[in-house]
Amino acid sequence: MLSRLIISLLIINFCSCSTPKSEKKYVVVDSFSQIVYETNDKNEAFDRAEKLTLFGRVFASKPDYFVLEANK
């Protein structure tokens, strides 16, 4: 009984430790190379850049936004 518990805990520990952590960082920048937003989620970065760009189309003075990928 105790050995099953230990084996189960070791398997859970191994599985949780073996998942790779995201080392990539995504930044949203404007056309003046100013960082507007930082995140580890690629989809979130692209969504934020799209929303900011669409918002900028309402106001002509707002620049376009781009997503850059960088390592930590």
C-alpha positions in Angstrom: 0.0 0.0 0.0 2.7 2.4 1.0 4.9 1.5 -2.0 1.9 2.2 -4.4 1.5 5.6 -2.8 5.2 6.4 -3.1 5.3 5.3 -6.7 2.2 7.4 -7.5 3.7 10.4 -5.9 7.0 9.9 -7.8 5.1 9.6 -11.1 3.1 12.8 -10.4 6.3 14.6 -9.4 8.1 13.5 -12.5 5.3 14.5 -14.8 5.0 17.9 -13.3 8.7 18.6 -13.4 9.1 17.4 -17.0 6.8 19.9 -18.5 8.9 22.5 -20.3 8.5 26.1 -19.1 8.0 28.7 -21.8 11.3 30.7 -22.0 10.0 32.9 -24.8 8.7 36.3 -24.2 6.5 38.3 -26.5 6.5 42.1 -26.6 4.1 44.4 -28.4 5.8 47.5 -29.7 4.6 50.5 -31.6 6.2 51.9 -34.7 8.5 54.0 -32.5 10.0 50.9 -31.0 8.4 51.6 -27.6 7.3 48.5 -25.6 3.6 48.6 -24.9 2.9 45.2 -23.5 4.9 42.1 -22.4 3.6 38.5 -22.0 4.6 34.9 -22.2 1.5 33.9 -24.3 1.9 34.3 -28.0 -1.8 34.4 -28.8 -2.4 37.1 -26.1 0.3 39.2 -27.6 -1.1 39.0 -31.1 -4.7 39.7 -29.8 -3.4 42.8 -27.9 -1.5 44.1 -31.0 -4.6 43.6 -33.2 -6.8 45.4 -30.7 -4.4 48.3 -30.3 -4.0 48.6 -34.1 -7.7 48.7 -34.6 -8.1 51.3 -31.9 -5.4 53.3 -33.6 -7.4 53.4 -36.8 -10.1 55.4 -35.0 -7.5 58.0 -34.0 -5.2 58.9 -36.9 -2.3 59.8 -34.6 -2.0 56.3 -33.1 0.7 54.1 -34.6 0.5 50.4 -35.8 1.6 47.8 -33.3 3.8 44.7 -33.8 4.7 41.6 -31.9 8.3 40.7 -31.3 9.6 37.4 -29.9 12.5 37.4 -27.5 14.2 34.9 -25.2 14.4 35.7 -21.5 
